[in-house]
Amino acid sequence: MARKNQKRFEIIHHDCAGIDVGSREHWVAVNPGRGDNPVRKFSTFTDDLIALADWLASLKIKVVAMEATGVYWIPLFEVLDARGFEVYLVNSRATRQTSGRKSDVLDCQWIWQLMTHGLLSGAFRPSDEICSMRSLVRQRANKVCDQAKSINRMQKALSQMNIHLANVISDITGVTGMKILNAINQGERDPLVLAALRDRRIKADQATIARSLHGNWRAEHLHALSQELACHDFLETQIADCDKAIAQALERLPRLQEAVPVAGKVLRSPHRSAAQQSALHQALGQVMGVDLTAIPTIGVDTALVLASELGPDLSRFPTSQHFCSWLGVAPPTRISGGKALPGKPPKVINRASQALKQSASNARNDKSFIGASHRARLTRMDTGCAIKATAHQLARLIYAMLTKGQPYVEKGIEAFEAKSRSRQLRALEHKARKLGMQLVMAG
């Protein structure tokens, strides 16, 4: 019996290749009609990456799809992108085979087959200049995390010596705390002498600070404190070096506007002086074309993360819904048969999303339209959902600002209260009509 004609997918990319990325070798597959050996293996050395690009160029390949495997794809991506190939960086979930055998050869052939029919979409990746700044910003964030760990270890050493300095001052790495810690490191043990280093802005009096500095000065804990203090100072220097490199990277980026208005709110940022914050605010405004810090709860550090992760060009996202879905702040759409599927949606790890959620959590006490909206959400949903919803609101605002080039205009709490009152009146009118009544406004 003759077989029925099988329906074939339309070929979208005729000149494409699929690459299975690995730590030691890359497997590349092209159309079998291109040559005798359509699947080849290349090592991850630079000369082999160049040979891979030469082979694809000799076959007149234009589109290349590769899996985002760890960080091993980055050198190959940069080589192919510099050679003019249209490179699609694909999530491994989109290339997972449902059944059958698995090998490197089959994987690269499967990626090539999916890409041929246009069934793969590339991940969002900003320009090389933005990626360079993004690496610097992420490096700075890593150093800040390392410094926080050293501070925790300093606090542990103090607690083991029964030194309760953290109970009387808010920050042991502030002016007073660092003076006292440096004096301890230099051999001072008298609590009265150490308490005399108190800054006048500290609320606790000198006698209370002196009482907190009575402890058992054991040698092993003092040694740990000395090493963690040196580590803290070293990381402080490295963070300052990262700030200089970030400033230089911002200067190399094209400017979308020259004059940036002065920030309408007080900008606070750790590890930076007021002059450094003002310079960073000006540079970010010039590069992004809009002032993201004009949005309540978004500070200069959050704006820097957004600028490094997104860049000023969001044309890759057709609508704000696509942008919010990429961030992972949009409501999930896991629906089948008209009902929501059980379980949690796939977890999205996105630094821009994390920065927006941190800003959303700070909106609780903010006296703005966004702050009022966030407090209203907290009354009807749990904290996590409210933070995600407020981050979704911030993401929509950022998308509108970057795509339309319009500045943020604060509506104020009064606008939110008027909007809430109008919504309540509509709800009451609807309920009155259901009961066969009519709502009459008083005088």
Secondary structure per residue as TSV (DSSP state, phi and psi in degrees):
chain	resnum	aa	ss	phi	psi
A	1	M	-	360.0	136.6
A	2	A	-	-74.0	140.2
A	3	R	-	-73.8	150.9
A	4	K	-	-71.9	148.1
A	5	N	-	-65.5	123.9
A	6	Q	-	-84.3	138.8
A	7	K	-	-75.7	129.9
A	8	R	-	-105.9	145.9
A	9	F	-	-73.5	151.9
A	10	E	-	-72.9	138.5
A	11	I	-	-82.5	121.3
A	12	I	-	-96.9	-47.7
A	13	H	-	-111.9	106.2
A	14	H	S	-77.5	-34.5
A	15	D	S	-109.3	77.4
A	16	C	E	-136.5	165.0
A	17	A	E	-141.0	153.7
A	18	G	E	-119.6	137.0
A	19	I	E	-125.9	128.0
A	20	D	E	-96.3	112.1
A	21	V	-	-87.4	137.2
A	22	G	-	-136.9	175.1
A	23	S	S	-78.9	-26.8
A	24	R	S	-115.0	-25.1
A	25	E	E	-152.7	154.0
A	26	H	E	-118.2	135.7
A	27	W	E	-107.1	129.3
A	28	V	E	-120.8	133.2
A	29	A	E	-125.1	138.2
A	30	V	-	-128.9	-179.5
A	31	N	-	-60.0	130.4
A	32	P	G	-58.6	-22.8
A	33	G	G	-77.1	-3.2
A	34	R	G	-82.8	-18.3
A	35	G	-	178.6	178.9
A	36	D	S	-74.8	-28.0
A	37	N	-	-122.6	82.4
A	38	P	-	-74.8	-13.5
A	39	V	E	-120.9	123.4
A	40	R	E	-132.6	156.2
A	41	K	E	-112.8	135.1
A	42	F	E	-129.5	141.9
A	43	S	E	-76.4	172.7
A	44	T	S	-90.8	6.2
A	45	F	S	-70.2	155.0
A	46	T	H	-61.9	-39.5
A	47	D	H	-64.6	-33.7
A	48	D	H	-73.2	-33.2
A	49	L	H	-63.5	-40.1
A	50	I	H	-67.0	-38.5
A	51	A	H	-64.6	-37.2
A	52	L	H	-60.7	-46.3
A	53	A	H	-64.5	-38.5
A	54	D	H	-63.9	-41.1
A	55	W	H	-64.0	-44.0
A	56	L	H	-65.0	-38.6
A	57	A	H	-66.2	-35.9
A	58	S	H	-66.8	-27.4
A	59	L	T	-88.6	1.9
A	60	K	T	60.7	40.5
A	61	I	-	-77.7	136.8
A	62	K	-	-112.9	-32.4
A	63	V	E	-119.3	134.2
A	64	V	E	-129.1	131.9
A	65	A	E	-115.0	135.7
A	66	M	E	-143.1	151.5
A	67	E	E	-78.1	146.5
A	68	A	-	-86.8	84.4
A	69	T	-	-100.3	106.1
A	70	G	T	54.2	-131.3
A	71	V	T	-111.4	8.6
A	72	Y	T	-73.8	-17.6
A	73	W	H	-79.3	-18.1
A	74	I	H	-63.3	-50.9
A	75	P	H	-60.5	-41.7
A	76	L	H	-66.5	-41.0
A	77	F	H	-60.1	-44.3
A	78	E	H	-65.8	-38.4
A	79	V	H	-65.7	-47.2
A	80	L	H	-67.9	-39.2
A	81	D	H	-65.8	-38.0
A	82	A	H	-67.8	-26.2
A	83	R	T	-83.8	-2.2
A	84	G	T	95.3	7.7
A	85	F	-	-75.5	149.5
A	86	E	E	-87.8	103.4
A	87	V	E	-99.6	128.9
A	88	Y	E	-106.1	116.9
A	89	L	E	-92.0	115.0
A	90	V	E	-111.3	139.2
A	91	N	-	-68.1	138.6
A	92	S	G	-64.6	-24.4
A	93	R	G	-65.1	-29.4
A	94	A	G	-77.6	-18.7
A	95	T	G	-107.0	7.8
A	96	R	-	-72.0	130.1
A	97	Q	-	-81.5	141.8
A	98	T	S	-75.4	-34.1
A	99	S	S	-157.0	172.2
A	100	G	S	100.6	-179.2
A	101	R	-	-72.4	159.9
A	102	K	-	-131.7	128.4
A	103	S	-	-155.1	169.6
A	104	D	H	-64.4	-37.5
A	105	V	H	-64.6	-47.1
A	106	L	H	-65.7	-35.6
A	107	D	H	-63.9	-48.4
A	108	C	H	-67.1	-34.0
A	109	Q	H	-68.4	-36.5
A	110	W	H	-67.3	-40.9
A	111	I	H	-63.1	-42.7
A	112	W	H	-62.2	-40.9
A	113	Q	H	-66.5	-42.9
A	114	L	H	-64.2	-41.1
A	115	M	H	-69.2	-33.3
A	116	T	H	-58.8	-39.2
A	117	H	T	-93.4	8.9
A	118	G	T	69.7	31.4
A	119	L	-	-95.1	5.2
A	120	L	-	-120.0	143.8
A	121	S	-	-120.9	140.3
A	122	G	-	-79.4	152.5
A	123	A	-	-75.0	157.8
A	124	F	-	-76.5	129.2
A	125	R	-	-141.4	119.5
A	126	P	-	-69.5	-179.0
A	127	S	-	-65.2	165.5
A	128	D	H	-62.2	-36.6
A	129	E	H	-63.9	-42.3
A	130	I	H	-67.8	-38.7
A	131	C	H	-62.7	-36.2
A	132	S	H	-63.8	-45.5
A	133	M	H	-67.1	-34.6
A	134	R	H	-61.5	-41.2
A	135	S	H	-62.1	-39.2
A	136	L	H	-67.1	-41.5
A	137	V	H	-66.1	-39.9
A	138	R	H	-67.3	-37.4
A	139	Q	H	-62.7	-41.3
A	140	R	H	-63.1	-41.3
A	141	A	H	-62.5	-38.2
A	142	N	H	-63.9	-40.5
A	143	K	H	-66.4	-36.8
A	144	V	H	-64.9	-40.2
A	145	C	H	-64.0	-42.1
A	146	D	H	-62.6	-38.5
A	147	Q	H	-67.7	-36.6
A	148	A	H	-62.2	-37.8
A	149	K	H	-65.7	-39.5
A	150	S	H	-66.2	-35.4
A	151	I	H	-64.2	-41.9
A	152	N	H	-62.2	-38.4
A	153	R	H	-70.8	-33.6
A	154	M	H	-62.8	-43.5
A	155	Q	H	-63.3	-36.8
A	156	K	H	-64.2	-42.9
A	157	A	H	-63.4	-40.1
A	158	L	H	-65.0	-41.3
A	159	S	H	-65.5	-37.3
A	160	Q	H	-67.3	-25.2
A	161	M	T	-91.3	6.0
A	162	N	T	61.6	35.3
A	163	I	-	-97.0	114.6
A	164	H	-	-102.2	47.0
A	165	L	G	-66.1	-35.4
A	166	A	G	-68.7	-15.6
A	167	N	G	-83.6	-14.2
A	168	V	T	-114.9	-17.5
A	169	I	S	-125.9	149.4
A	170	S	S	-73.9	-30.4
A	171	D	-	-140.9	116.4
A	172	I	T	-74.4	-11.7
A	173	T	T	-99.6	12.2
A	174	G	S	-79.2	-165.3
A	175	V	H	-63.5	-51.8
A	176	T	H	-65.8	-45.6
A	177	G	H	-60.9	-43.9
A	178	M	H	-68.5	-35.2
A	179	K	H	-62.9	-43.7
A	180	I	H	-68.1	-43.5
A	181	L	H	-64.7	-40.1
A	182	N	H	-65.9	-37.7
A	183	A	H	-66.1	-39.5
A	184	I	H	-63.2	-40.8
A	185	N	H	-64.9	-29.0
A	186	Q	T	-86.2	-0.6
A	187	G	T	111.8	-0.1
A	188	E	-	-76.7	132.3
A	189	R	-	-125.6	-9.9
A	190	D	-	-73.0	118.9
A	191	P	H	-60.6	-35.5
A	192	L	H	-67.9	-39.6
A	193	V	H	-66.8	-41.1
A	194	L	H	-67.0	-39.0
A	195	A	H	-68.6	-24.5
A	196	A	T	-67.7	-13.4
A	197	L	T	-81.0	4.4
A	198	R	-	-61.8	134.5
A	199	D	-	-78.5	148.8
A	200	R	T	-66.3	-17.4
A	201	R	T	-83.3	-7.0
A	202	I	-	-73.3	132.2
A	203	K	S	-72.8	-36.6
A	204	A	S	-68.2	141.0
A	205	D	-	-78.3	172.2
A	206	Q	H	-67.0	-35.0
A	207	A	H	-65.9	-39.8
A	208	T	H	-65.6	-40.3
A	209	I	H	-65.4	-38.8
A	210	A	H	-63.8	-38.6
A	211	R	H	-64.2	-36.2
A	212	S	H	-71.6	-15.0
A	213	L	T	-98.7	10.5
A	214	H	-	-84.6	123.0
A	215	G	-	-161.0	-177.3
A	216	N	-	-99.9	108.7
A	217	W	-	-81.6	74.6
A	218	R	-	-76.1	144.3
A	219	A	H	-66.2	-39.5
A	220	E	H	-67.8	-35.2
A	221	H	H	-74.5	-35.5
A	222	L	H	-64.9	-36.7
A	223	H	H	-64.3	-43.7
A	224	A	H	-63.7	-41.4
A	225	L	H	-62.7	-40.5
A	226	S	H	-64.0	-42.8
A	227	Q	H	-68.7	-40.7
A	228	E	H	-70.0	-31.6
A	229	L	H	-67.2	-41.1
A	230	A	H	-65.5	-38.0
A	231	C	H	-64.7	-39.8
A	232	H	H	-62.0	-45.6
A	233	D	H	-65.7	-38.5
A	234	F	H	-64.4	-43.4
A	235	L	H	-67.4	-32.0
A	236	E	H	-62.9	-39.5
A	237	T	H	-66.2	-41.1
A	238	Q	H	-66.8	-36.6
A	239	I	H	-63.8	-40.5
A	240	A	H	-63.8	-38.0
A	241	D	H	-64.6	-38.8
A	242	C	H	-63.3	-39.3
A	243	D	H	-62.4	-39.4
A	244	K	H	-65.6	-42.4
A	245	A	H	-65.6	-37.1
A	246	I	H	-66.0	-41.1
A	247	A	H	-61.9	-40.3
A	248	Q	H	-67.5	-37.4
A	249	A	H	-66.2	-36.4
A	250	L	H	-66.5	-34.4
A	251	E	H	-67.6	-27.9
A	252	R	H	-80.2	-15.7
A	253	L	S	-78.0	149.1
A	254	P	-	-65.9	145.3
A	255	R	-	-98.9	129.9
A	256	L	S	-91.6	-17.8
A	257	Q	-	-154.1	153.3
A	258	E	S	-95.9	-51.0
A	259	A	-	-92.5	121.0
A	260	V	-	-113.5	123.2
A	261	P	-	-61.2	154.7
A	262	V	-	-65.3	142.5
A	263	A	-	-59.1	136.1
A	264	G	S	-82.6	3.3
A	265	K	S	-140.7	166.3
A	266	V	-	-75.4	124.7
A	267	L	-	-93.2	124.1
A	268	R	-	-120.3	130.6
A	269	S	-	-150.6	128.3
A	270	P	T	-68.9	153.1
A	271	H	T	70.2	6.2
A	272	R	-	-132.0	139.9
A	273	S	-	-79.4	172.8
A	274	A	H	-63.5	-37.9
A	275	A	H	-66.8	-40.7
A	276	Q	H	-65.4	-39.0
A	277	Q	H	-64.9	-41.6
A	278	S	H	-64.8	-42.2
A	279	A	H	-65.3	-40.5
A	280	L	H	-66.5	-38.1
A	281	H	H	-62.4	-42.9
A	282	Q	H	-64.5	-43.8
A	283	A	H	-65.6	-41.5
A	284	L	H	-65.1	-40.0
A	285	G	H	-63.6	-38.3
A	286	Q	H	-69.6	-37.7
A	287	V	H	-76.2	-43.4
A	288	M	H	-81.7	-21.5
A	289	G	S	87.4	-14.2
A	290	V	S	-139.3	162.1
A	291	D	-	-96.6	100.1
A	292	L	G	-70.1	-24.2
A	293	T	G	-72.3	-8.6
A	294	A	G	-69.0	-21.4
A	295	I	S	-73.3	129.3
A	296	P	T	-58.0	147.6
A	297	T	T	73.9	-5.1
A	298	I	-	-101.5	113.8
A	299	G	-	-96.0	-173.2
A	300	V	H	-69.9	-33.0
A	301	D	H	-67.7	-43.0
A	302	T	H	-64.1	-41.4
A	303	A	H	-62.4	-36.1
A	304	L	H	-66.5	-41.3
A	305	V	H	-63.9	-43.7
A	306	L	H	-64.3	-40.5
A	307	A	H	-65.5	-37.6
A	308	S	H	-78.2	-29.6
A	309	E	H	-88.1	-28.6
A	310	L	H	-110.6	-45.8
A	311	G	-	79.7	173.8
A	312	P	S	-79.4	-14.5
A	313	D	-	-101.6	111.8
A	314	L	-	-112.8	26.6
A	315	S	T	-67.1	-17.7
A	316	R	T	-64.4	-25.6
A	317	F	S	-100.7	113.9
A	318	P	S	-62.8	-38.0
A	319	T	S	-135.3	170.9
A	320	S	H	-67.4	-26.5
A	321	Q	H	-64.6	-40.9
A	322	H	H	-63.9	-40.3
A	323	F	H	-65.1	-45.5
A	324	C	H	-68.0	-33.6
A	325	S	H	-67.0	-39.8
A	326	W	H	-63.6	-37.4
A	327	L	H	-69.6	-24.8
A	328	G	T	85.8	20.8
A	329	V	-	-108.1	-3.2
A	330	A	S	-80.1	152.8
A	331	P	-	-61.2	143.2
A	332	P	-	-70.0	151.9
A	333	T	-	-123.9	47.4
A	334	R	-	-88.2	86.1
A	335	I	E	-126.5	136.2
A	336	S	E	-144.7	129.2
A	337	G	T	66.5	26.9
A	338	G	T	78.9	5.3
A	339	K	E	-124.9	148.1
A	340	A	E	-71.5	134.3
A	341	L	-	-74.4	145.0
A	342	P	S	-72.0	164.9
A	343	G	S	92.5	168.9
A	344	K	-	-90.2	149.3
A	345	P	-	-70.5	165.6
A	346	P	-	-57.3	137.2
A	347	K	-	-73.3	131.2
A	348	V	-	-107.6	118.9
A	349	I	-	-99.5	107.1
A	350	N	-	-141.3	120.6
A	351	R	H	-66.6	-35.3
A	352	A	H	-64.9	-40.5
A	353	S	H	-64.4	-40.9
A	354	Q	H	-62.6	-38.6
A	355	A	H	-66.1	-39.3
A	356	L	H	-67.3	-38.8
A	357	K	H	-67.4	-35.0
A	358	Q	H	-65.4	-40.7
A	359	S	H	-66.4	-37.2
A	360	A	H	-65.9	-36.3
A	361	S	H	-67.0	-24.0
A	362	N	G	-83.1	-3.5
A	363	A	G	-80.3	-3.4
A	364	R	G	-62.7	-38.4
A	365	N	G	-107.1	14.1
A	366	D	-	-84.8	133.5
A	367	K	-	-93.5	72.2
A	368	S	S	-148.3	178.8
A	369	F	H	-63.1	-41.1
A	370	I	H	-67.2	-39.8
A	371	G	H	-63.2	-42.1
A	372	A	H	-65.5	-39.3
A	373	S	H	-63.2	-40.5
A	374	H	H	-67.3	-41.3
A	375	R	H	-64.4	-35.7
A	376	A	H	-66.4	-36.8
A	377	R	H	-67.2	-36.0
A	378	L	H	-64.7	-23.0
A	379	T	H	-78.2	-19.8
A	380	R	H	-120.9	-0.9
A	381	M	S	-149.3	166.9
A	382	D	-	-72.9	169.8
A	383	T	H	-63.5	-43.5
A	384	G	H	-61.0	-44.8
A	385	C	H	-66.1	-37.5
A	386	A	H	-65.8	-41.0
A	387	I	H	-64.3	-41.9
A	388	K	H	-65.2	-39.9
A	389	A	H	-66.2	-39.4
A	390	T	H	-68.8	-36.8
A	391	A	H	-62.8	-36.4
A	392	H	H	-62.3	-41.4
A	393	Q	H	-63.3	-43.2
A	394	L	H	-63.9	-39.1
A	395	A	H	-63.9	-40.1
A	396	R	H	-64.8	-38.8
A	397	L	H	-64.5	-43.7
A	398	I	H	-64.9	-40.8
A	399	Y	H	-61.9	-43.0
A	400	A	H	-65.5	-39.1
A	401	M	H	-67.2	-43.5
A	402	L	H	-75.4	-32.7
A	403	T	H	-83.9	-34.2
A	404	K	H	-99.9	-13.9
A	405	G	-	69.7	24.0
A	406	Q	-	-98.9	139.9
A	407	P	-	-73.5	161.0
A	408	Y	-	-78.4	135.5
A	409	V	-	-117.7	120.2
A	410	E	-	-78.1	127.5
A	411	K	-	-85.0	-32.5
A	412	G	-	91.4	163.8
A	413	I	H	-65.6	-32.5
A	414	E	H	-60.2	-40.0
A	415	A	H	-64.6	-38.8
A	416	F	H	-67.1	-41.7
A	417	E	H	-63.8	-39.8
A	418	A	H	-64.4	-41.8
A	419	K	H	-65.2	-40.1
A	420	S	H	-66.8	-39.6
A	421	R	H	-65.0	-41.4
A	422	S	H	-63.9	-38.8
A	423	R	H	-65.6	-40.3
A	424	Q	H	-66.2	-37.7
A	425	L	H	-65.3	-40.4
A	426	R	H	-64.2	-38.5
A	427	A	H	-65.2	-41.0
A	428	L	H	-66.8	-40.2
A	429	E	H	-63.3	-40.0
A	430	H	H	-65.2	-40.8
A	431	K	H	-68.0	-37.8
A	432	A	H	-65.2	-39.1
A	433	R	H	-66.3	-35.8
A	434	K	H	-65.2	-32.1
A	435	L	T	-88.8	4.6
A	436	G	T	74.1	26.2
A	437	M	-	-117.4	177.7
A	438	Q	-	-132.3	131.1
A	439	L	-	-83.4	125.7
A	440	V	-	-115.2	126.2
A	441	M	-	-76.2	135.2
A	442	A	-	-76.7	137.1
A	443	G	-	19.1	360.0
